[in-house]
């Protein structure tokens, strides 16, 4: 059995406040660490949101797919 960790890093360019990775539970951080990743539980869309208080926030989405190497 192999166990892998997942790291998602949100680094926007320009003048922004703290960027956030929002997971399904609403937790927010610059670096989202998933240890260990598990198929089904961690398969999800994660969104990086950045704003600077002027204008609209910008975001980018990433889809994490975890494969079970035993099946």
CHARMM internal coordinates of N, CA and C (Angstrom, degrees):
IC EDIT
DIST 1 N 1 CA 1.4499
DIST 1 CA 1 C 1.5196
ANGL 1 N 1 CA 1 C 109.10
DIST 1 C 2 N 1.3174
ANGL 1 CA 1 C 2 N 116.84
DIHE 1 N 1 CA 1 C 2 N 131.92
DIST 2 N 2 CA 1.4612
ANGL 1 C 2 N 2 CA 122.37
DIHE 1 CA 1 C 2 N 2 CA 176.82
DIST 2 CA 2 C 1.5229
ANGL 2 N 2 CA 2 C 108.91
DIHE 1 C 2 N 2 CA 2 C -104.64
DIST 2 C 3 N 1.3101
ANGL 2 CA 2 C 3 N 115.87
DIHE 2 N 2 CA 2 C 3 N 140.73
DIST 3 N 3 CA 1.4613
ANGL 2 C 3 N 3 CA 121.40
DIHE 2 CA 2 C 3 N 3 CA 176.43
DIST 3 CA 3 C 1.5141
ANGL 3 N 3 CA 3 C 107.62
DIHE 2 C 3 N 3 CA 3 C -120.70
DIST 3 C 4 N 1.3105
ANGL 3 CA 3 C 4 N 115.89
DIHE 3 N 3 CA 3 C 4 N 126.33
DIST 4 N 4 CA 1.4556
ANGL 3 C 4 N 4 CA 120.78
DIHE 3 CA 3 C 4 N 4 CA -179.43
DIST 4 CA 4 C 1.5217
ANGL 4 N 4 CA 4 C 109.66
DIHE 3 C 4 N 4 CA 4 C -121.33
DIST 4 C 5 N 1.3165
ANGL 4 CA 4 C 5 N 115.17
DIHE 4 N 4 CA 4 C 5 N 150.32
DIST 5 N 5 CA 1.4549
ANGL 4 C 5 N 5 CA 122.26
DIHE 4 CA 4 C 5 N 5 CA 175.86
DIST 5 CA 5 C 1.5164
ANGL 5 N 5 CA 5 C 109.10
DIHE 4 C 5 N 5 CA 5 C -102.04
DIST 5 C 6 N 1.3139
ANGL 5 CA 5 C 6 N 116.04
DIHE 5 N 5 CA 5 C 6 N 152.58
DIST 6 N 6 CA 1.4549
ANGL 5 C 6 N 6 CA 120.91
DIHE 5 CA 5 C 6 N 6 CA 177.36
DIST 6 CA 6 C 1.5118
ANGL 6 N 6 CA 6 C 110.47
DIHE 5 C 6 N 6 CA 6 C -119.93
DIST 6 C 7 N 1.3270
ANGL 6 CA 6 C 7 N 116.60
DIHE 6 N 6 CA 6 C 7 N 135.56
DIST 7 N 7 CA 1.4532
ANGL 6 C 7 N 7 CA 122.44
DIHE 6 CA 6 C 7 N 7 CA 176.37
DIST 7 CA 7 C 1.5154
ANGL 7 N 7 CA 7 C 109.50
DIHE 6 C 7 N 7 CA 7 C -128.74
DIST 7 C 8 N 1.3259
ANGL 7 CA 7 C 8 N 116.55
DIHE 7 N 7 CA 7 C 8 N 128.44
DIST 8 N 8 CA 1.4553
ANGL 7 C 8 N 8 CA 122.11
DIHE 7 CA 7 C 8 N 8 CA 175.25
DIST 8 CA 8 C 1.5165
ANGL 8 N 8 CA 8 C 107.00
DIHE 7 C 8 N 8 CA 8 C -118.47
DIST 8 C 9 N 1.3342
ANGL 8 CA 8 C 9 N 116.32
DIHE 8 N 8 CA 8 C 9 N 124.53
DIST 9 N 9 CA 1.4568
ANGL 8 C 9 N 9 CA 121.79
DIHE 8 CA 8 C 9 N 9 CA -176.29
DIST 9 CA 9 C 1.5188
ANGL 9 N 9 CA 9 C 109.64
DIHE 8 C 9 N 9 CA 9 C -116.01
DIST 9 C 10 N 1.3243
ANGL 9 CA 9 C 10 N 116.67
DIHE 9 N 9 CA 9 C 10 N 132.59
DIST 10 N 10 CA 1.4610
ANGL 9 C 10 N 10 CA 122.72
DIHE 9 CA 9 C 10 N 10 CA -178.21
DIST 10 CA 10 C 1.5258
ANGL 10 N 10 CA 10 C 108.66
DIHE 9 C 10 N 10 CA 10 C -113.03
DIST 10 C 11 N 1.3362
ANGL 10 CA 10 C 11 N 117.79
DIHE 10 N 10 CA 10 C 11 N 109.08
DIST 11 N 11 CA 1.4627
ANGL 10 C 11 N 11 CA 122.39
DIHE 10 CA 10 C 11 N 11 CA -179.31
DIST 11 CA 11 C 1.5264
ANGL 11 N 11 CA 11 C 110.86
DIHE 10 C 11 N 11 CA 11 C -131.93
DIST 11 C 12 N 1.3256
ANGL 11 CA 11 C 12 N 118.03
DIHE 11 N 11 CA 11 C 12 N 85.41
DIST 12 N 12 CA 1.4581
ANGL 11 C 12 N 12 CA 120.07
DIHE 11 CA 11 C 12 N 12 CA 178.04
DIST 12 CA 12 C 1.5232
ANGL 12 N 12 CA 12 C 111.33
DIHE 11 C 12 N 12 CA 12 C -75.10
DIST 12 C 13 N 1.3325
ANGL 12 CA 12 C 13 N 116.18
DIHE 12 N 12 CA 12 C 13 N 159.61
DIST 13 N 13 CA 1.4619
ANGL 12 C 13 N 13 CA 121.62
DIHE 12 CA 12 C 13 N 13 CA 177.52
DIST 13 CA 13 C 1.5273
ANGL 13 N 13 CA 13 C 109.51
DIHE 12 C 13 N 13 CA 13 C -95.66
DIST 13 C 14 N 1.3130
ANGL 13 CA 13 C 14 N 116.58
DIHE 13 N 13 CA 13 C 14 N 157.30
DIST 14 N 14 CA 1.4617
ANGL 13 C 14 N 14 CA 120.76
DIHE 13 CA 13 C 14 N 14 CA 175.22
DIST 14 CA 14 C 1.5123
ANGL 14 N 14 CA 14 C 112.45
DIHE 13 C 14 N 14 CA 14 C 96.17
DIST 14 C 15 N 1.3247
ANGL 14 CA 14 C 15 N 114.42
DIHE 14 N 14 CA 14 C 15 N -167.35
DIST 15 N 15 CA 1.4609
ANGL 14 C 15 N 15 CA 122.33
DIHE 14 CA 14 C 15 N 15 CA -176.45
DIST 15 CA 15 C 1.5276
ANGL 15 N 15 CA 15 C 109.07
DIHE 14 C 15 N 15 CA 15 C -93.48
DIST 15 C 16 N 1.3090
ANGL 15 CA 15 C 16 N 116.27
DIHE 15 N 15 CA 15 C 16 N 97.13
DIST 16 N 16 CA 1.4583
ANGL 15 C 16 N 16 CA 121.12
DIHE 15 CA 15 C 16 N 16 CA -178.63
DIST 16 CA 16 C 1.5192
ANGL 16 N 16 CA 16 C 109.68
DIHE 15 C 16 N 16 CA 16 C -133.56
DIST 16 C 17 N 1.3224
ANGL 16 CA 16 C 17 N 115.36
DIHE 16 N 16 CA 16 C 17 N 161.15
DIST 17 N 17 CA 1.4544
ANGL 16 C 17 N 17 CA 120.03
DIHE 16 CA 16 C 17 N 17 CA 171.92
DIST 17 CA 17 C 1.5211
ANGL 17 N 17 CA 17 C 108.19
DIHE 16 C 17 N 17 CA 17 C -80.16
DIST 17 C 18 N 1.3176
ANGL 17 CA 17 C 18 N 116.72
DIHE 17 N 17 CA 17 C 18 N -169.25
DIST 18 N 18 CA 1.4613
ANGL 17 C 18 N 18 CA 120.82
DIHE 17 CA 17 C 18 N 18 CA -178.29
DIST 18 CA 18 C 1.5203
ANGL 18 N 18 CA 18 C 110.79
DIHE 17 C 18 N 18 CA 18 C -55.28
DIST 18 C 19 N 1.3094
ANGL 18 CA 18 C 19 N 118.32
DIHE 18 N 18 CA 18 C 19 N 120.58
DIST 19 N 19 CA 1.4694
ANGL 18 C 19 N 19 CA 120.47
DIHE 18 CA 18 C 19 N 19 CA 175.55
DIST 19 CA 19 C 1.5225
ANGL 19 N 19 CA 19 C 109.27
DIHE 18 C 19 N 19 CA 19 C -74.43
DIST 19 C 20 N 1.3019
ANGL 19 CA 19 C 20 N 115.88
DIHE 19 N 19 CA 19 C 20 N 154.48
DIST 20 N 20 CA 1.4568
ANGL 19 C 20 N 20 CA 120.20
DIHE 19 CA 19 C 20 N 20 CA -175.62
DIST 20 CA 20 C 1.5102
ANGL 20 N 20 CA 20 C 111.61
DIHE 19 C 20 N 20 CA 20 C -129.51
DIST 20 C 21 N 1.3099
ANGL 20 CA 20 C 21 N 116.85
DIHE 20 N 20 CA 20 C 21 N 137.86
DIST 21 N 21 CA 1.4552
ANGL 20 C 21 N 21 CA 121.28
DIHE 20 CA 20 C 21 N 21 CA 164.33
DIST 21 CA 21 C 1.5040
ANGL 21 N 21 CA 21 C 106.07
DIHE 20 C 21 N 21 CA 21 C -100.79
DIST 21 C 22 N 1.3024
ANGL 21 CA 21 C 22 N 117.85
DIHE 21 N 21 CA 21 C 22 N 122.44
DIST 22 N 22 CA 1.4497
ANGL 21 C 22 N 22 CA 121.05
DIHE 21 CA 21 C 22 N 22 CA -178.96
DIST 22 CA 22 C 1.5160
ANGL 22 N 22 CA 22 C 109.08
DIHE 21 C 22 N 22 CA 22 C -104.59
DIST 22 C 23 N 1.3258
ANGL 22 CA 22 C 23 N 116.36
DIHE 22 N 22 CA 22 C 23 N 120.31
DIST 23 N 23 CA 1.4574
ANGL 22 C 23 N 23 CA 117.79
DIHE 22 CA 22 C 23 N 23 CA 177.17
DIST 23 CA 23 C 1.5217
ANGL 23 N 23 CA 23 C 109.22
DIHE 22 C 23 N 23 CA 23 C -93.10
DIST 23 C 24 N 1.3049
ANGL 23 CA 23 C 24 N 117.29
DIHE 23 N 23 CA 23 C 24 N -175.67
DIST 24 N 24 CA 1.4644
ANGL 23 C 24 N 24 CA 120.97
DIHE 23 CA 23 C 24 N 24 CA -175.19
DIST 24 CA 24 C 1.5242
ANGL 24 N 24 CA 24 C 112.37
DIHE 23 C 24 N 24 CA 24 C -63.59
DIST 24 C 25 N 1.3298
ANGL 24 CA 24 C 25 N 118.42
DIHE 24 N 24 CA 24 C 25 N -24.77
DIST 25 N 25 CA 1.4543
ANGL 24 C 25 N 25 CA 121.76
DIHE 24 CA 24 C 25 N 25 CA -179.51
DIST 25 CA 25 C 1.5135
ANGL 25 N 25 CA 25 C 113.32
DIHE 24 C 25 N 25 CA 25 C -90.69
DIST 25 C 26 N 1.3214
ANGL 25 CA 25 C 26 N 117.99
DIHE 25 N 25 CA 25 C 26 N 2.73
DIST 26 N 26 CA 1.4468
ANGL 25 C 26 N 26 CA 121.18
DIHE 25 CA 25 C 26 N 26 CA 179.26
DIST 26 CA 26 C 1.5159
ANGL 26 N 26 CA 26 C 114.38
DIHE 25 C 26 N 26 CA 26 C 82.30
DIST 26 C 27 N 1.3399
ANGL 26 CA 26 C 27 N 117.61
DIHE 26 N 26 CA 26 C 27 N 9.91
DIST 27 N 27 CA 1.4601
ANGL 26 C 27 N 27 CA 120.59
DIHE 26 CA 26 C 27 N 27 CA 176.65
DIST 27 CA 27 C 1.5139
ANGL 27 N 27 CA 27 C 109.21
DIHE 26 C 27 N 27 CA 27 C -73.18
DIST 27 C 28 N 1.3210
ANGL 27 CA 27 C 28 N 117.39
DIHE 27 N 27 CA 27 C 28 N 143.69
DIST 28 N 28 CA 1.4569
ANGL 27 C 28 N 28 CA 120.72
DIHE 27 CA 27 C 28 N 28 CA -175.87
DIST 28 CA 28 C 1.5161
ANGL 28 N 28 CA 28 C 110.90
DIHE 27 C 28 N 28 CA 28 C -129.92
DIST 28 C 29 N 1.3329
ANGL 28 CA 28 C 29 N 116.39
DIHE 28 N 28 CA 28 C 29 N 138.03
DIST 29 N 29 CA 1.4597
ANGL 28 C 29 N 29 CA 121.20
DIHE 28 CA 28 C 29 N 29 CA 178.09
DIST 29 CA 29 C 1.5147
ANGL 29 N 29 CA 29 C 109.07
DIHE 28 C 29 N 29 CA 29 C -166.80
DIST 29 C 30 N 1.3282
ANGL 29 CA 29 C 30 N 116.43
DIHE 29 N 29 CA 29 C 30 N 158.67
DIST 30 N 30 CA 1.4615
ANGL 29 C 30 N 30 CA 121.84
DIHE 29 CA 29 C 30 N 30 CA 174.63
DIST 30 CA 30 C 1.5229
ANGL 30 N 30 CA 30 C 110.04
DIHE 29 C 30 N 30 CA 30 C -66.74
DIST 30 C 31 N 1.3285
ANGL 30 CA 30 C 31 N 116.66
DIHE 30 N 30 CA 30 C 31 N -38.81
DIST 31 N 31 CA 1.4640
ANGL 30 C 31 N 31 CA 122.80
DIHE 30 CA 30 C 31 N 31 CA 177.99
DIST 31 CA 31 C 1.5162
ANGL 31 N 31 CA 31 C 107.98
DIHE 30 C 31 N 31 CA 31 C -121.93
DIST 31 C 32 N 1.3242
ANGL 31 CA 31 C 32 N 116.45
DIHE 31 N 31 CA 31 C 32 N 120.99
DIST 32 N 32 CA 1.4555
ANGL 31 C 32 N 32 CA 121.44
DIHE 31 CA 31 C 32 N 32 CA 176.63
DIST 32 CA 32 C 1.5155
ANGL 32 N 32 CA 32 C 107.57
DIHE 31 C 32 N 32 CA 32 C -102.83
DIST 32 C 33 N 1.3113
ANGL 32 CA 32 C 33 N 116.60
DIHE 32 N 32 CA 32 C 33 N 117.34
DIST 33 N 33 CA 1.4736
ANGL 32 C 33 N 33 CA 122.02
DIHE 32 CA 32 C 33 N 33 CA -178.49
DIST 33 CA 33 C 1.5201
ANGL 33 N 33 CA 33 C 108.72
DIHE 32 C 33 N 33 CA 33 C -110.18
DIST 33 C 34 N 1.3282
ANGL 33 CA 33 C 34 N 116.00
DIHE 33 N 33 CA 33 C 34 N 128.90
DIST 34 N 34 CA 1.4577
ANGL 33 C 34 N 34 CA 122.22
DIHE 33 CA 33 C 34 N 34 CA 178.93
DIST 34 CA 34 C 1.5210
ANGL 34 N 34 CA 34 C 106.73
DIHE 33 C 34 N 34 CA 34 C -117.31
DIST 34 C 35 N 1.3257
ANGL 34 CA 34 C 35 N 116.87
DIHE 34 N 34 CA 34 C 35 N 113.32
DIST 35 N 35 CA 1.4632
ANGL 34 C 35 N 35 CA 121.36
DIHE 34 CA 34 C 35 N 35 CA -176.43
DIST 35 CA 35 C 1.5229
ANGL 35 N 35 CA 35 C 110.25
DIHE 34 C 35 N 35 CA 35 C -132.53
DIST 35 C 36 N 1.2803
ANGL 35 CA 35 C 36 N 119.53
DIHE 35 N 35 CA 35 C 36 N 120.82
DIST 36 N 36 CA 1.4621
ANGL 35 C 36 N 36 CA 128.60
DIHE 35 CA 35 C 36 N 36 CA -21.30
DIST 36 CA 36 C 1.5241
ANGL 36 N 36 CA 36 C 110.07
DIHE 35 C 36 N 36 CA 36 C -80.89
DIST 36 C 37 N 1.3057
ANGL 36 CA 36 C 37 N 116.76
DIHE 36 N 36 CA 36 C 37 N 158.45
DIST 37 N 37 CA 1.4630
ANGL 36 C 37 N 37 CA 119.97
DIHE 36 CA 36 C 37 N 37 CA 175.98
DIST 37 CA 37 C 1.5230
ANGL 37 N 37 CA 37 C 108.66
DIHE 36 C 37 N 37 CA 37 C -74.73
DIST 37 C 38 N 1.3354
ANGL 37 CA 37 C 38 N 115.61
DIHE 37 N 37 CA 37 C 38 N 145.26
DIST 38 N 38 CA 1.4617
ANGL 37 C 38 N 38 CA 120.40
DIHE 37 CA 37 C 38 N 38 CA -179.98
DIST 38 CA 38 C 1.5244
ANGL 38 N 38 CA 38 C 109.43
DIHE 37 C 38 N 38 CA 38 C -133.83
DIST 38 C 39 N 1.3432
ANGL 38 CA 38 C 39 N 116.08
DIHE 38 N 38 CA 38 C 39 N 136.44
DIST 39 N 39 CA 1.4672
ANGL 38 C 39 N 39 CA 119.57
DIHE 38 CA 38 C 39 N 39 CA 176.99
DIST 39 CA 39 C 1.5317
ANGL 39 N 39 CA 39 C 109.75
DIHE 38 C 39 N 39 CA 39 C -58.62
DIST 39 C 40 N 1.3079
ANGL 39 CA 39 C 40 N 116.06
DIHE 39 N 39 CA 39 C 40 N 141.75
DIST 40 N 40 CA 1.4589
ANGL 39 C 40 N 40 CA 121.27
DIHE 39 CA 39 C 40 N 40 CA 178.56
DIST 40 CA 40 C 1.5226
ANGL 40 N 40 CA 40 C 112.44
DIHE 39 C 40 N 40 CA 40 C 84.71
DIST 40 C 41 N 1.3078
ANGL 40 CA 40 C 41 N 117.63
DIHE 40 N 40 CA 40 C 41 N -55.25
DIST 41 N 41 CA 1.4595
ANGL 40 C 41 N 41 CA 120.73
DIHE 40 CA 40 C 41 N 41 CA -177.40
DIST 41 CA 41 C 1.5205
ANGL 41 N 41 CA 41 C 111.99
DIHE 40 C 41 N 41 CA 41 C -68.45
DIST 41 C 42 N 1.3389
ANGL 41 CA 41 C 42 N 117.35
DIHE 41 N 41 CA 41 C 42 N -42.75
DIST 42 N 42 CA 1.4605
ANGL 41 C 42 N 42 CA 121.29
DIHE 41 CA 41 C 42 N 42 CA -173.75
DIST 42 CA 42 C 1.5246
ANGL 42 N 42 CA 42 C 114.12
DIHE 41 C 42 N 42 CA 42 C -102.33
DIST 42 C 43 N 1.3321
ANGL 42 CA 42 C 43 N 117.49
DIHE 42 N 42 CA 42 C 43 N -5.34
DIST 43 N 43 CA 1.4661
ANGL 42 C 43 N 43 CA 120.63
DIHE 42 CA 42 C 43 N 43 CA 174.58
DIST 43 CA 43 C 1.5207
ANGL 43 N 43 CA 43 C 108.03
DIHE 42 C 43 N 43 CA 43 C -64.63
DIST 43 C 44 N 1.3144
ANGL 43 CA 43 C 44 N 116.58
DIHE 43 N 43 CA 43 C 44 N 115.49
DIST 44 N 44 CA 1.4683
ANGL 43 C 44 N 44 CA 119.03
DIHE 43 CA 43 C 44 N 44 CA -177.53
DIST 44 CA 44 C 1.5127
ANGL 44 N 44 CA 44 C 109.88
DIHE 43 C 44 N 44 CA 44 C -170.28
DIST 44 C 45 N 1.3104
ANGL 44 CA 44 C 45 N 114.23
DIHE 44 N 44 CA 44 C 45 N 169.43
DIST 45 N 45 CA 1.4504
ANGL 44 C 45 N 45 CA 121.65
DIHE 44 CA 44 C 45 N 45 CA 172.56
DIST 45 CA 45 C 1.5247
ANGL 45 N 45 CA 45 C 107.20
DIHE 44 C 45 N 45 CA 45 C -94.61
DIST 45 C 46 N 1.3249
ANGL 45 CA 45 C 46 N 116.70
DIHE 45 N 45 CA 45 C 46 N 131.36
DIST 46 N 46 CA 1.4549
ANGL 45 C 46 N 46 CA 122.76
DIHE 45 CA 45 C 46 N 46 CA 178.98
DIST 46 CA 46 C 1.5188
ANGL 46 N 46 CA 46 C 107.89
DIHE 45 C 46 N 46 CA 46 C -116.71
DIST 46 C 47 N 1.3241
ANGL 46 CA 46 C 47 N 116.58
DIHE 46 N 46 CA 46 C 47 N 140.91
DIST 47 N 47 CA 1.4523
ANGL 46 C 47 N 47 CA 120.95
DIHE 46 CA 46 C 47 N 47 CA -175.02
DIST 47 CA 47 C 1.5220
ANGL 47 N 47 CA 47 C 111.07
DIHE 46 C 47 N 47 CA 47 C -121.72
DIST 47 C 48 N 1.3328
ANGL 47 CA 47 C 48 N 115.82
DIHE 47 N 47 CA 47 C 48 N 132.44
DIST 48 N 48 CA 1.4533
ANGL 47 C 48 N 48 CA 122.91
DIHE 47 CA 47 C 48 N 48 CA 175.15
DIST 48 CA 48 C 1.5263
ANGL 48 N 48 CA 48 C 107.16
DIHE 47 C 48 N 48 CA 48 C -100.46
DIST 48 C 49 N 1.3266
ANGL 48 CA 48 C 49 N 116.64
DIHE 48 N 48 CA 48 C 49 N 122.58
DIST 49 N 49 CA 1.4556
ANGL 48 C 49 N 49 CA 122.08
DIHE 48 CA 48 C 49 N 49 CA -178.37
DIST 49 CA 49 C 1.5181
ANGL 49 N 49 CA 49 C 109.21
DIHE 48 C 49 N 49 CA 49 C -120.01
DIST 49 C 50 N 1.3388
ANGL 49 CA 49 C 50 N 116.68
DIHE 49 N 49 CA 49 C 50 N 133.52
DIST 50 N 50 CA 1.4676
ANGL 49 C 50 N 50 CA 121.10
DIHE 49 CA 49 C 50 N 50 CA 177.89
DIST 50 CA 50 C 1.5167
ANGL 50 N 50 CA 50 C 109.09
DIHE 49 C 50 N 50 CA 50 C -133.08
DIST 50 C 51 N 1.3292
ANGL 50 CA 50 C 51 N 115.74
DIHE 50 N 50 CA 50 C 51 N 139.65
DIST 51 N 51 CA 1.4620
ANGL 50 C 51 N 51 CA 119.72
DIHE 50 CA 50 C 51 N 51 CA 176.37
DIST 51 CA 51 C 1.5216
ANGL 51 N 51 CA 51 C 109.33
DIHE 50 C 51 N 51 CA 51 C -147.90
DIST 51 C 52 N 1.3230
ANGL 51 CA 51 C 52 N 115.19
DIHE 51 N 51 CA 51 C 52 N 154.56
DIST 52 N 52 CA 1.4601
ANGL 51 C 52 N 52 CA 119.55
DIHE 51 CA 51 C 52 N 52 CA -179.39
DIST 52 CA 52 C 1.5214
ANGL 52 N 52 CA 52 C 112.26
DIHE 51 C 52 N 52 CA 52 C -121.17
DIST 52 C 53 N 1.3123
ANGL 52 CA 52 C 53 N 117.76
DIHE 52 N 52 CA 52 C 53 N 9.55
DIST 53 N 53 CA 1.4543
ANGL 52 C 53 N 53 CA 121.27
DIHE 52 CA 52 C 53 N 53 CA 179.30
DIST 53 CA 53 C 1.5149
ANGL 53 N 53 CA 53 C 113.91
DIHE 52 C 53 N 53 CA 53 C 85.48
DIST 53 C 54 N 1.3268
ANGL 53 CA 53 C 54 N 117.86
DIHE 53 N 53 CA 53 C 54 N -7.70
DIST 54 N 54 CA 1.4604
ANGL 53 C 54 N 54 CA 123.08
DIHE 53 CA 53 C 54 N 54 CA 178.72
DIST 54 CA 54 C 1.5250
ANGL 54 N 54 CA 54 C 107.04
DIHE 53 C 54 N 54 CA 54 C -122.72
DIST 54 C 55 N 1.2936
ANGL 54 CA 54 C 55 N 117.29
DIHE 54 N 54 CA 54 C 55 N 118.99
DIST 55 N 55 CA 1.4584
ANGL 54 C 55 N 55 CA 119.79
DIHE 54 CA 54 C 55 N 55 CA -179.21
DIST 55 CA 55 C 1.5241
ANGL 55 N 55 CA 55 C 111.59
DIHE 54 C 55 N 55 CA 55 C 82.12
DIST 55 C 56 N 1.3216
ANGL 55 CA 55 C 56 N 114.22
DIHE 55 N 55 CA 55 C 56 N -167.40
DIST 56 N 56 CA 1.4568
ANGL 55 C 56 N 56 CA 120.85
DIHE 55 CA 55 C 56 N 56 CA -176.42
DIST 56 CA 56 C 1.5217
ANGL 56 N 56 CA 56 C 111.41
DIHE 55 C 56 N 56 CA 56 C -85.99
DIST 56 C 57 N 1.3171
ANGL 56 CA 56 C 57 N 115.52
DIHE 56 N 56 CA 56 C 57 N 150.88
DIST 57 N 57 CA 1.4580
ANGL 56 C 57 N 57 CA 121.45
DIHE 56 CA 56 C 57 N 57 CA 173.67
DIST 57 CA 57 C 1.5281
ANGL 57 N 57 CA 57 C 109.16
DIHE 56 C 57 N 57 CA 57 C -68.94
DIST 57 C 58 N 1.3204
ANGL 57 CA 57 C 58 N 116.49
DIHE 57 N 57 CA 57 C 58 N 152.68
DIST 58 N 58 CA 1.4641
ANGL 57 C 58 N 58 CA 121.51
DIHE 57 CA 57 C 58 N 58 CA 174.52
DIST 58 CA 58 C 1.5223
ANGL 58 N 58 CA 58 C 107.80
DIHE 57 C 58 N 58 CA 58 C -116.06
DIST 58 C 59 N 1.3276
ANGL 58 CA 58 C 59 N 115.30
DIHE 58 N 58 CA 58 C 59 N 153.03
DIST 59 N 59 CA 1.4540
ANGL 58 C 59 N 59 CA 118.63
DIHE 58 CA 58 C 59 N 59 CA -177.95
DIST 59 CA 59 C 1.5156
ANGL 59 N 59 CA 59 C 110.94
DIHE 58 C 59 N 59 CA 59 C -146.31
DIST 59 C 60 N 1.3116
ANGL 59 CA 59 C 60 N 114.85
DIHE 59 N 59 CA 59 C 60 N 159.10
DIST 60 N 60 CA 1.4607
ANGL 59 C 60 N 60 CA 122.90
DIHE 59 CA 59 C 60 N 60 CA 174.18
DIST 60 CA 60 C 1.5186
ANGL 60 N 60 CA 60 C 107.14
DIHE 59 C 60 N 60 CA 60 C -138.61
DIST 60 C 61 N 1.3163
ANGL 60 CA 60 C 61 N 115.44
DIHE 60 N 60 CA 60 C 61 N 144.96
DIST 61 N 61 CA 1.4502
ANGL 60 C 61 N 61 CA 120.57
DIHE 60 CA 60 C 61 N 61 CA -176.36
DIST 61 CA 61 C 1.5177
ANGL 61 N 61 CA 61 C 110.48
DIHE 60 C 61 N 61 CA 61 C -114.37
DIST 61 C 62 N 1.3296
ANGL 61 CA 61 C 62 N 116.10
DIHE 61 N 61 CA 61 C 62 N 142.37
DIST 62 N 62 CA 1.4704
ANGL 61 C 62 N 62 CA 121.87
DIHE 61 CA 61 C 62 N 62 CA 175.58
DIST 62 CA 62 C 1.5221
ANGL 62 N 62 CA 62 C 108.03
DIHE 61 C 62 N 62 CA 62 C -130.33
DIST 62 C 63 N 1.3234
ANGL 62 CA 62 C 63 N 115.58
DIHE 62 N 62 CA 62 C 63 N 138.17
DIST 63 N 63 CA 1.4648
ANGL 62 C 63 N 63 CA 120.62
DIHE 62 CA 62 C 63 N 63 CA 177.90
DIST 63 CA 63 C 1.5137
ANGL 63 N 63 CA 63 C 108.85
DIHE 62 C 63 N 63 CA 63 C -103.14
DIST 63 C 64 N 1.3258
ANGL 63 CA 63 C 64 N 116.38
DIHE 63 N 63 CA 63 C 64 N 124.68
DIST 64 N 64 CA 1.4652
ANGL 63 C 64 N 64 CA 121.50
DIHE 63 CA 63 C 64 N 64 CA 176.77
DIST 64 CA 64 C 1.5039
ANGL 64 N 64 CA 64 C 108.61
DIHE 63 C 64 N 64 CA 64 C -101.01
DIST 64 C 65 N 1.3286
ANGL 64 CA 64 C 65 N 116.52
DIHE 64 N 64 CA 64 C 65 N 123.86
DIST 65 N 65 CA 1.4471
ANGL 64 C 65 N 65 CA 122.35
DIHE 64 CA 64 C 65 N 65 CA 176.20
DIST 65 CA 65 C 1.5240
ANGL 65 N 65 CA 65 C 107.93
DIHE 64 C 65 N 65 CA 65 C -119.49
DIST 65 C 66 N 1.3215
ANGL 65 CA 65 C 66 N 116.15
DIHE 65 N 65 CA 65 C 66 N 124.52
DIST 66 N 66 CA 1.4647
ANGL 65 C 66 N 66 CA 121.71
DIHE 65 CA 65 C 66 N 66 CA -179.07
DIST 66 CA 66 C 1.5221
ANGL 66 N 66 CA 66 C 107.53
DIHE 65 C 66 N 66 CA 66 C -108.98
DIST 66 C 67 N 1.3228
ANGL 66 CA 66 C 67 N 115.94
DIHE 66 N 66 CA 66 C 67 N 125.10
DIST 67 N 67 CA 1.4626
ANGL 66 C 67 N 67 CA 121.09
DIHE 66 CA 66 C 67 N 67 CA -179.77
DIST 67 CA 67 C 1.5149
ANGL 67 N 67 CA 67 C 110.13
DIHE 66 C 67 N 67 CA 67 C -101.82
DIST 67 C 68 N 1.3311
ANGL 67 CA 67 C 68 N 116.03
DIHE 67 N 67 CA 67 C 68 N 140.19
DIST 68 N 68 CA 1.4496
ANGL 67 C 68 N 68 CA 122.07
DIHE 67 CA 67 C 68 N 68 CA 175.47
DIST 68 CA 68 C 1.5163
ANGL 68 N 68 CA 68 C 107.90
DIHE 67 C 68 N 68 CA 68 C -86.29
DIST 68 C 69 N 1.3319
ANGL 68 CA 68 C 69 N 117.14
DIHE 68 N 68 CA 68 C 69 N 109.32
DIST 69 N 69 CA 1.4751
ANGL 68 C 69 N 69 CA 120.80
DIHE 68 CA 68 C 69 N 69 CA -175.61
DIST 69 CA 69 C 1.5236
ANGL 69 N 69 CA 69 C 112.31
DIHE 68 C 69 N 69 CA 69 C -73.08
DIST 69 C 70 N 1.3312
ANGL 69 CA 69 C 70 N 117.56
DIHE 69 N 69 CA 69 C 70 N -9.49
DIST 70 N 70 CA 1.4676
ANGL 69 C 70 N 70 CA 120.89
DIHE 69 CA 69 C 70 N 70 CA 178.96
DIST 70 CA 70 C 1.5183
ANGL 70 N 70 CA 70 C 112.37
DIHE 69 C 70 N 70 CA 70 C -86.93
DIST 70 C 71 N 1.3283
ANGL 70 CA 70 C 71 N 117.65
DIHE 70 N 70 CA 70 C 71 N -9.73
DIST 71 N 71 CA 1.4796
ANGL 70 C 71 N 71 CA 121.28
DIHE 70 CA 70 C 71 N 71 CA -179.67
DIST 71 CA 71 C 1.4921
ANGL 71 N 71 CA 71 C 110.91
DIHE 70 C 71 N 71 CA 71 C -117.82
END
COOR INIT
IC SEED 1 N 1 CA 1 C
IC BUILD
